[in-house]
Amino acid sequence: QVQLVESGGGLVQAGGSLRVSCVAPGRTYRNYAMGWFRQAPGKEREFVAAISWTGAGTYYSDSVEGRFTISRDIAKKTVYLQMDSLEPADTAVYYCAADSRSSVVRTTSVAGYDYWGQGTQVTVSS
């Protein structure tokens, strides 16, 4: 079992920045590809960004491309999502997820990730 813990969410004005983090504190953390997803009220959970184990491969949804940056620190077992130029439409609960079956990003589908954090709320005011 892989435990994932997100932090760093909060309230920010449109145009501002925020960085959310996801740490895997347990011993079972391996060379997994990681992803960030988000879910707004009344909507389905959607893909935001993903990163390979080495960090060499990164992927973004069209809606965040150029504004968000995913990165990871393997030694700290932490994945980050830097969010710039935030918009009210970015308001959602942000979840990190691990794909224990691959070290490279093989999917952006929710079903492709088998371990999830509890989520952190990001609210962007207009």
Secondary structure by P-SEA (a helix, b strand, c coil): cbbbbbcbbbbbcccbbbbbbbbbccccccbbbbbbbbbcccccccccccccccccbbbbcccccccbbbbbbccccbbbbbbcccccccccbbbbbbccccccccccccccccccccbbbbbbcc
